[in-house]
Amino acid sequence: MQEQKVRKIPMRQCLGCNAHKPKKELIRVVRLPDGGVVLDLVGKVSGRGAYICHDKNCFKKARKSGRIAHVLECEIPEDIYDAMEERISGEDSQ
């Protein structure tokens, strides 16, 4: 009998709480090669990524400390922060 291969689950660190969680459970913000910043909803966008939990407190902490901008080495536009906050708030209400 052939054994099933155990797939490794990619883990990433939240910039708010520093907890390591499965990549699919986090929100990804990406700095594109051209310097732009986007919210990656599918996890496939090419570029440098930063991850945040789906938790308001983690988001607020990471935003206040500037950790996302520091990790991505660029300024984060307000509309990206707004989109992240809206996504987190939308999930809390469900």
C-alpha positions in Angstrom: 0.0 0.0 0.0 1.3 3.5 -0.9 1.4 6.2 1.8 -0.2 9.5 1.2 2.2 12.4 1.0 1.6 14.9 3.8 1.4 18.4 2.3 3.3 21.1 4.2 1.1 24.1 5.1 2.9 27.4 4.4 3.0 29.5 7.6 3.4 33.3 7.7 3.8 35.7 10.6 1.2 38.4 11.3 2.7 41.8 11.6 0.2 42.8 14.3 0.5 40.0 16.9 3.6 38.2 15.6 1.7 34.8 15.6 2.5 32.3 12.9 -0.6 31.1 11.1 -1.4 29.3 7.9 -0.9 31.6 4.9 -4.6 31.2 3.8 -5.9 32.6 7.1 -4.1 35.9 6.6 -4.6 39.1 4.5 -1.7 39.7 2.2 -0.5 43.2 1.1 2.0 43.2 -1.8 4.6 45.7 -3.1 4.7 45.2 -6.8 8.0 45.2 -8.8 7.0 48.7 -10.1 6.6 50.1 -6.6 2.8 50.0 -6.4 1.0 48.4 -3.5 -2.1 46.2 -3.7 -4.2 43.9 -1.6 -3.7 40.3 -2.7 -7.0 38.5 -2.3 -5.9 35.2 -4.1 -2.3 34.9 -2.8 -0.8 34.7 -6.3 0.3 38.3 -7.0 4.0 38.6 -7.7 6.0 40.8 -5.4 7.1 41.3 -1.7 4.3 40.4 0.7 3.3 41.3 4.3 0.6 39.5 6.2 -2.0 40.5 8.8 -4.6 38.5 10.8 -8.3 39.0 10.2 -8.4 40.8 13.5 -9.1 44.5 14.1 -6.5 44.7 17.0 -3.7 43.2 14.8 -4.6 45.6 12.0 -4.6 48.7 14.3 -1.4 47.7 15.9 0.4 47.1 12.6 -0.9 50.3 11.1 0.0 52.5 14.1 3.5 51.1 14.4 4.1 51.3 10.6 5.2 47.7 10.4 3.6 47.1 7.0 5.4 50.0 5.4 8.6 49.0 7.1 8.5 45.4 5.9 7.5 46.4 2.3 10.0 49.3 2.4 7.5 51.8 0.9 4.6 54.0 1.8 1.2 52.4 2.0 -1.6 54.4 0.4 -4.6 55.2 2.6 -6.9 53.4 0.2 -5.0 50.1 0.8 -5.4 50.6 4.6 -9.1 51.4 4.1 -9.6 48.3 1.9 -7.9 46.1 4.6 -10.0 47.6 7.4 -13.2 47.1 5.3 -12.3 43.5 4.7 -11.6 42.8 8.4 -14.8 44.7 9.5 -16.9 42.8 6.9 -15.8 39.5 8.3 -16.5 40.5 11.9 -20.1 41.2 11.1 -20.7 37.8 9.6 
